Amino acid sequence: MSSTIILPSTNLLGKDCLEKALDIIQQQGFTKALIVTDAVLNQIGLVAEVTKQLEDRQISFEIYDGTQPNPTIDNVTQGLESLVNHDCDLIISIGGGSPHDCAKGIALVATNGGHISDYEGINKATEAPFPLIAINTTAGTASEMTMFSVITDEERHIKMAIVDQKVTPLISVNDPNLMLAMPSSLTAATGMDALTHAIEAYVSVAANPITDTVALKAISLISQYLPICVNDGNNLEAREQMAYAQFMAGMAFNNALLGYVHAMAHQLGATYHLPHGVCNAVLLPHVQRFNASTNPEKFADIATAMGRDISGLSPEAASLLAIEAMEELSAKVGIPATLSELGVCANDIDKLSVNTLEDVCCLTNPRQATKQEIAMIFTAAM
Protein backbone atom coordinates (compact mmCIF):
# COMPACT_ATOMS: atom_id res chain seq x y z
CA MET A 1 0.00 0.00 0.00
CA SER A 2 1.39 3.42 -0.97
CA SER A 3 1.67 6.25 1.54
CA THR A 4 1.35 10.02 1.18
CA ILE A 5 2.99 12.39 3.66
CA ILE A 6 1.17 15.73 3.87
CA LEU A 7 2.60 18.73 5.76
CA PRO A 8 2.63 22.53 5.41
CA SER A 9 5.47 23.58 3.11
CA THR A 10 7.19 25.49 5.95
CA ASN A 11 7.13 24.56 9.66
CA LEU A 12 8.86 26.72 12.26
CA LEU A 13 9.49 25.27 15.72
CA GLY A 14 11.37 26.39 18.82
CA LYS A 15 11.67 29.48 20.95
CA ASP A 16 11.59 32.86 19.16
CA CYS A 17 10.57 31.32 15.81
CA LEU A 18 7.58 33.74 15.65
CA GLU A 19 9.88 36.53 14.45
CA LYS A 20 11.19 34.35 11.63
CA ALA A 21 7.60 33.56 10.56
CA LEU A 22 6.65 37.23 10.42
CA ASP A 23 9.81 37.99 8.42
CA ILE A 24 8.65 35.41 5.86
CA ILE A 25 5.21 37.06 5.68
CA GLN A 26 6.89 40.41 5.02
CA GLN A 27 9.25 38.96 2.39
CA GLN A 28 6.32 37.37 0.55
CA GLY A 29 4.69 40.78 0.16
CA PHE A 30 1.50 40.34 2.20
CA THR A 31 0.04 43.70 3.25
CA LYS A 32 -3.13 43.07 5.29
CA ALA A 33 -3.97 40.10 7.51
CA LEU A 34 -7.23 38.87 8.94
CA ILE A 35 -6.31 37.55 12.38
CA VAL A 36 -8.62 34.71 13.44
CA THR A 37 -8.53 34.08 17.18
CA ASP A 38 -10.76 33.95 20.25
CA ALA A 39 -11.79 36.62 22.74
CA VAL A 40 -9.72 35.24 25.63
CA LEU A 41 -6.43 35.24 23.71
CA ASN A 42 -7.20 38.78 22.57
CA GLN A 43 -8.02 39.93 26.11
CA ILE A 44 -4.91 38.46 27.78
CA GLY A 45 -2.62 40.20 25.31
CA LEU A 46 -1.34 37.19 23.40
CA VAL A 47 -2.70 38.51 20.09
CA ALA A 48 -0.99 41.85 20.78
CA GLU A 49 2.38 40.04 20.87
CA VAL A 50 1.80 39.19 17.21
CA THR A 51 0.11 42.41 16.06
CA LYS A 52 2.93 44.56 17.46
CA GLN A 53 5.40 42.65 15.31
CA LEU A 54 3.09 43.05 12.29
CA GLU A 55 3.01 46.81 12.90
CA ASP A 56 6.81 46.86 13.10
CA ARG A 57 6.82 45.36 9.60
CA GLN A 58 4.16 47.77 8.21
CA ILE A 59 1.62 44.97 7.77
CA SER A 60 -1.92 46.07 8.64
CA PHE A 61 -4.48 43.75 10.17
CA GLU A 62 -8.10 43.20 11.14
CA ILE A 63 -9.04 40.98 14.12
CA TYR A 64 -11.90 38.47 14.18
CA ASP A 65 -12.00 37.12 17.74
CA GLY A 66 -15.44 35.51 17.75
CA THR A 67 -14.24 31.91 17.44
CA GLN A 68 -16.08 29.59 19.85
CA PRO A 69 -14.29 26.73 21.72
CA ASN A 70 -16.00 24.37 19.24
CA PRO A 71 -16.02 26.64 16.15
CA THR A 72 -19.36 26.86 14.36
CA ILE A 73 -20.62 27.37 10.82
CA ASP A 74 -21.62 30.88 11.95
CA ASN A 75 -18.02 31.60 13.05
CA VAL A 76 -16.77 30.67 9.57
CA THR A 77 -19.43 32.86 7.92
CA GLN A 78 -18.61 35.88 10.13
CA GLY A 79 -14.86 35.47 9.59
CA LEU A 80 -15.33 35.23 5.83
CA GLU A 81 -17.40 38.44 5.83
CA SER A 82 -14.61 40.19 7.73
CA LEU A 83 -11.99 38.87 5.27
CA VAL A 84 -13.92 40.18 2.26
CA ASN A 85 -15.09 43.48 3.81
CA HIS A 86 -11.58 44.46 4.89
CA ASP A 87 -9.89 43.34 1.68
CA CYS A 88 -7.28 41.15 3.41
CA ASP A 89 -4.68 39.21 1.42
CA LEU A 90 -3.68 36.79 4.20
CA ILE A 91 -5.24 34.92 7.13
CA ILE A 92 -3.29 34.44 10.36
CA SER A 93 -4.81 32.11 12.94
CA ILE A 94 -3.60 32.56 16.53
CA GLY A 95 -4.53 30.01 19.18
CA GLY A 96 -5.20 26.33 19.52
CA GLY A 97 -7.39 24.04 17.47
CA SER A 98 -10.50 26.23 17.50
CA PRO A 99 -9.07 29.35 15.79
CA HIS A 100 -7.02 27.20 13.37
CA ASP A 101 -10.07 25.11 12.41
CA CYS A 102 -12.18 28.24 11.97
CA ALA A 103 -9.48 29.90 9.87
CA LYS A 104 -9.13 26.79 7.70
CA GLY A 105 -12.88 26.90 7.05
CA ILE A 106 -12.68 30.58 6.09
CA ALA A 107 -9.68 29.96 3.81
CA LEU A 108 -11.41 27.07 2.06
CA VAL A 109 -14.69 28.88 1.35
CA ALA A 110 -12.86 32.13 0.39
CA THR A 111 -11.41 30.49 -2.73
CA ASN A 112 -13.81 27.60 -3.37
CA GLY A 113 -17.11 29.43 -2.77
CA GLY A 114 -20.34 27.90 -1.51
CA HIS A 115 -20.90 27.02 2.16
CA ILE A 116 -18.54 25.33 4.61
CA SER A 117 -20.91 22.34 4.93
CA ASP A 118 -20.31 21.62 1.21
CA TYR A 119 -16.83 20.41 2.19
CA GLU A 120 -17.77 17.92 4.90
CA GLY A 121 -15.99 14.65 4.17
CA ILE A 122 -12.77 13.95 2.30
CA ASN A 123 -11.09 16.13 -0.37
CA LYS A 124 -14.19 17.98 -1.62
CA ALA A 125 -12.43 21.27 -2.47
CA THR A 126 -11.10 21.95 -5.98
CA GLU A 127 -9.15 25.19 -5.42
CA ALA A 128 -6.17 25.94 -3.18
CA PRO A 129 -7.22 27.78 0.00
CA PHE A 130 -6.68 31.46 0.75
CA PRO A 131 -3.12 31.93 2.15
CA LEU A 132 -3.13 30.86 5.82
CA ILE A 133 -0.41 31.06 8.45
CA ALA A 134 -1.20 29.21 11.68
CA ILE A 135 0.48 30.43 14.88
CA ASN A 136 0.01 27.85 17.62
CA THR A 137 -0.45 28.65 21.33
CA THR A 138 -1.32 25.18 22.65
CA ALA A 139 0.53 21.87 22.55
CA GLY A 140 -2.24 19.54 21.55
CA THR A 141 -4.48 19.66 18.51
CA ALA A 142 -1.74 20.07 15.85
CA SER A 143 -4.42 21.82 13.79
CA GLU A 144 -1.76 24.34 12.74
CA MET A 145 -0.23 21.69 10.45
CA THR A 146 -2.95 19.20 9.54
CA MET A 147 -5.48 18.76 6.74
CA PHE A 148 -8.31 18.42 9.28
CA SER A 149 -10.87 21.05 10.20
CA VAL A 150 -13.73 20.26 12.58
CA ILE A 151 -16.68 22.66 12.45
CA THR A 152 -19.83 22.36 14.57
CA ASP A 153 -23.18 22.38 12.78
CA GLU A 154 -25.40 23.63 15.59
CA GLU A 155 -28.64 22.87 13.75
CA ARG A 156 -27.76 19.20 13.23
CA HIS A 157 -25.89 18.90 16.59
CA ILE A 158 -22.92 17.31 14.87
CA LYS A 159 -19.27 18.12 14.35
CA MET A 160 -18.44 18.13 10.64
CA ALA A 161 -15.07 16.58 9.89
CA ILE A 162 -13.49 18.27 6.87
CA VAL A 163 -10.47 16.26 5.74
CA ASP A 164 -8.87 17.99 2.78
CA GLN A 165 -5.27 18.46 1.64
CA LYS A 166 -6.33 21.92 0.57
CA VAL A 167 -6.97 23.14 4.13
CA THR A 168 -3.32 22.58 5.08
CA PRO A 169 -1.84 25.95 6.14
CA LEU A 170 1.07 27.47 4.20
CA ILE A 171 3.19 27.93 7.33
CA SER A 172 2.89 26.50 10.84
CA VAL A 173 4.49 28.26 13.81
CA ASN A 174 5.18 26.59 17.18
CA ASP A 175 6.94 29.10 19.41
CA PRO A 176 6.87 27.82 23.03
CA ASN A 177 7.08 31.42 24.30
CA LEU A 178 3.45 31.78 23.20
CA MET A 179 2.48 28.66 25.20
CA LEU A 180 3.62 29.92 28.60
CA ALA A 181 0.24 31.63 29.14
CA MET A 182 -1.71 28.35 28.89
CA PRO A 183 -3.50 27.48 32.16
CA SER A 184 -2.83 24.02 33.62
CA SER A 185 -6.30 22.62 32.79
CA LEU A 186 -5.92 23.58 29.12
CA THR A 187 -2.34 22.28 29.11
CA ALA A 188 -3.61 18.91 30.40
CA ALA A 189 -6.53 18.68 27.96
CA THR A 190 -4.52 19.63 24.87
CA GLY A 191 -1.62 17.39 25.92
CA MET A 192 -3.94 14.39 26.25
CA ASP A 193 -5.39 15.26 22.84
CA ALA A 194 -1.87 15.02 21.42
CA LEU A 195 -1.32 11.68 23.16
CA THR A 196 -4.58 10.41 21.66
CA HIS A 197 -3.46 11.53 18.18
CA ALA A 198 -0.20 9.64 18.54
CA ILE A 199 -1.76 6.44 19.91
CA GLU A 200 -4.64 6.33 17.42
CA ALA A 201 -2.23 6.95 14.53
CA TYR A 202 0.17 4.27 15.78
CA VAL A 203 -2.51 1.56 15.87
CA SER A 204 -4.34 2.83 12.74
CA VAL A 205 -4.73 0.49 9.77
CA ALA A 206 -3.20 3.28 7.63
CA ALA A 207 0.02 3.54 9.69
CA ASN A 208 3.38 3.39 7.92
CA PRO A 209 7.02 3.39 9.08
CA ILE A 210 7.23 7.20 9.07
CA THR A 211 4.03 7.74 11.06
CA ASP A 212 4.99 4.93 13.46
CA THR A 213 8.35 6.56 14.19
CA VAL A 214 6.99 10.02 14.96
CA ALA A 215 3.99 8.64 16.86
CA LEU A 216 6.15 6.61 19.25
CA LYS A 217 8.51 9.56 19.85
CA ALA A 218 5.51 11.80 20.55
CA ILE A 219 4.08 9.28 23.05
CA SER A 220 7.43 9.15 24.84
CA LEU A 221 7.86 12.96 25.02
CA ILE A 222 4.27 13.57 26.15
CA SER A 223 4.56 10.96 28.90
CA GLN A 224 7.72 12.68 30.13
CA TYR A 225 6.95 16.38 29.70
CA LEU A 226 3.18 16.84 30.00
CA PRO A 227 3.12 16.45 33.82
CA ILE A 228 5.96 18.98 34.06
CA CYS A 229 4.06 21.52 31.94
CA VAL A 230 0.88 21.01 34.00
CA ASN A 231 2.77 21.53 37.27
CA ASP A 232 5.02 24.36 36.06
CA GLY A 233 3.59 26.23 33.10
CA ASN A 234 6.61 28.54 32.88
CA ASN A 235 9.08 25.72 32.22
CA LEU A 236 10.15 26.77 28.72
CA GLU A 237 12.15 23.60 28.04
CA ALA A 238 9.15 21.37 28.86
CA ARG A 239 6.86 23.61 26.77
CA GLU A 240 9.27 23.34 23.84
CA GLN A 241 9.42 19.54 24.10
CA MET A 242 5.60 19.40 24.18
CA ALA A 243 5.47 21.64 21.10
CA TYR A 244 7.67 19.16 19.24
CA ALA A 245 5.66 16.22 20.60
CA GLN A 246 2.26 17.54 19.53
CA PHE A 247 3.70 18.42 16.09
CA MET A 248 4.99 14.86 15.65
CA ALA A 249 1.64 13.49 16.81
CA GLY A 250 0.08 15.75 14.18
CA MET A 251 2.42 14.40 11.51
CA ALA A 252 1.37 10.90 12.52
CA PHE A 253 -2.40 11.33 12.45
CA ASN A 254 -2.40 13.72 9.49
CA ASN A 255 -1.12 10.81 7.44
CA ALA A 256 -2.23 7.63 9.29
CA LEU A 257 -5.55 9.16 10.43
CA LEU A 258 -7.40 8.38 13.67
CA GLY A 259 -9.97 6.00 15.17
CA TYR A 260 -12.94 5.56 17.50
CA VAL A 261 -11.64 7.80 20.30
CA HIS A 262 -11.98 10.82 18.04
CA ALA A 263 -15.17 9.60 16.38
CA MET A 264 -16.80 9.26 19.82
CA ALA A 265 -15.31 12.47 21.24
CA HIS A 266 -16.69 14.45 18.30
CA GLN A 267 -20.23 13.39 19.29
CA LEU A 268 -19.68 14.42 22.92
CA GLY A 269 -18.35 17.79 21.80
CA ALA A 270 -21.28 18.42 19.48
CA THR A 271 -23.91 17.32 22.03
CA TYR A 272 -22.53 18.74 25.28
CA HIS A 273 -19.96 21.33 24.09
CA LEU A 274 -17.30 19.60 26.21
CA PRO A 275 -13.53 20.21 25.80
CA HIS A 276 -12.31 17.91 23.03
CA GLY A 277 -9.07 16.89 24.75
CA VAL A 278 -10.87 15.95 27.97
CA CYS A 279 -13.33 13.75 26.06
CA ASN A 280 -10.42 12.05 24.29
CA ALA A 281 -8.58 11.45 27.57
CA VAL A 282 -11.60 9.79 29.23
CA LEU A 283 -12.38 7.61 26.20
CA LEU A 284 -8.80 6.67 25.26
CA PRO A 285 -8.18 3.68 27.60
CA HIS A 286 -11.67 2.24 26.99
CA VAL A 287 -11.35 2.33 23.20
CA GLN A 288 -7.81 0.92 23.32
CA ARG A 289 -8.94 -1.91 25.60
CA PHE A 290 -11.38 -2.76 22.78
CA ASN A 291 -8.60 -2.48 20.17
CA ALA A 292 -5.71 -4.17 21.99
CA SER A 293 -6.34 -7.74 20.79
CA THR A 294 -5.89 -6.70 17.13
CA ASN A 295 -2.18 -5.95 17.48
CA PRO A 296 -0.84 -6.51 21.02
CA GLU A 297 2.76 -6.00 19.83
CA LYS A 298 1.98 -2.40 18.98
CA PHE A 299 0.41 -1.86 22.40
CA ALA A 300 3.56 -3.34 23.96
CA ASP A 301 5.53 -0.65 22.07
CA ILE A 302 3.21 2.01 23.52
CA ALA A 303 3.79 0.65 27.03
CA THR A 304 7.55 0.96 26.54
CA ALA A 305 7.22 4.49 25.11
CA MET A 306 5.19 5.45 28.19
CA GLY A 307 8.00 4.27 30.46
CA ARG A 308 6.74 0.81 31.44
CA ASP A 309 9.11 -2.14 31.82
CA ILE A 310 7.65 -4.98 29.74
CA SER A 311 10.61 -7.39 29.95
CA GLY A 312 9.46 -10.98 30.34
CA LEU A 313 5.82 -10.15 29.54
CA SER A 314 3.76 -11.50 26.68
CA PRO A 315 2.53 -8.83 24.19
CA GLU A 316 -0.99 -9.33 25.62
CA ALA A 317 0.18 -8.64 29.19
CA ALA A 318 2.30 -5.70 28.01
CA SER A 319 -0.71 -4.19 26.21
CA LEU A 320 -2.57 -4.06 29.54
CA LEU A 321 0.32 -2.02 30.96
CA ALA A 322 -0.06 0.43 28.07
CA ILE A 323 -3.75 0.97 28.91
CA GLU A 324 -2.92 1.32 32.60
CA ALA A 325 -0.27 3.95 31.72
CA MET A 326 -2.85 5.95 29.73
CA GLU A 327 -5.20 5.97 32.73
CA GLU A 328 -2.43 6.94 35.13
CA LEU A 329 -1.13 9.82 33.00
CA SER A 330 -4.67 11.16 32.60
CA ALA A 331 -5.22 11.06 36.37
CA LYS A 332 -1.80 12.59 37.02
CA VAL A 333 -2.64 15.70 34.99
CA GLY A 334 -6.05 16.10 36.62
CA ILE A 335 -8.47 14.82 33.96
CA PRO A 336 -11.81 13.48 35.31
CA ALA A 337 -11.98 9.69 35.20
CA THR A 338 -15.51 9.23 33.83
CA LEU A 339 -17.98 10.69 31.36
CA SER A 340 -20.56 10.96 34.17
CA GLU A 341 -18.33 13.56 35.84
CA LEU A 342 -18.53 15.58 32.60
CA GLY A 343 -22.35 15.52 32.65
CA VAL A 344 -22.86 12.92 29.93
CA CYS A 345 -26.30 11.29 30.18
CA ALA A 346 -26.70 7.51 29.78
CA ASN A 347 -29.97 8.10 27.91
CA ASP A 348 -28.00 9.73 25.07
CA ILE A 349 -25.67 6.77 24.47
CA ASP A 350 -27.82 5.20 21.74
CA LYS A 351 -27.88 8.40 19.64
CA LEU A 352 -24.21 9.09 20.33
CA SER A 353 -23.36 5.58 19.12
CA VAL A 354 -25.37 5.95 15.90
CA ASN A 355 -23.65 9.26 15.11
CA THR A 356 -20.20 7.88 15.99
CA LEU A 357 -20.40 5.28 13.22
CA GLU A 358 -21.05 8.04 10.66
CA ASP A 359 -17.82 9.83 11.58
CA VAL A 360 -14.98 9.62 9.05
CA CYS A 361 -12.48 8.79 11.84
CA CYS A 362 -14.00 5.31 12.17
CA LEU A 363 -12.52 4.15 8.88
CA THR A 364 -8.98 3.57 10.16
CA ASN A 365 -9.71 2.15 13.63
CA PRO A 366 -7.92 -1.22 13.85
CA ARG A 367 -11.02 -3.12 14.96
CA GLN A 368 -14.43 -2.37 13.49
CA ALA A 369 -17.36 -2.18 15.91
CA THR A 370 -21.12 -2.54 15.81
CA LYS A 371 -23.39 0.14 17.25
CA GLN A 372 -23.86 -2.10 20.31
CA GLU A 373 -20.08 -2.34 20.83
CA ILE A 374 -19.69 1.46 20.57
CA ALA A 375 -22.50 1.80 23.13
CA MET A 376 -20.67 -0.64 25.42
CA ILE A 377 -17.49 1.48 25.20
CA PHE A 378 -19.48 4.63 26.04
CA THR A 379 -21.10 2.78 28.96
CA ALA A 380 -17.73 1.56 30.25
CA ALA A 381 -16.46 5.15 30.18
CA MET A 382 -19.44 6.40 32.20
Disulfide bonds with the S-S distance in Angstrom:
none
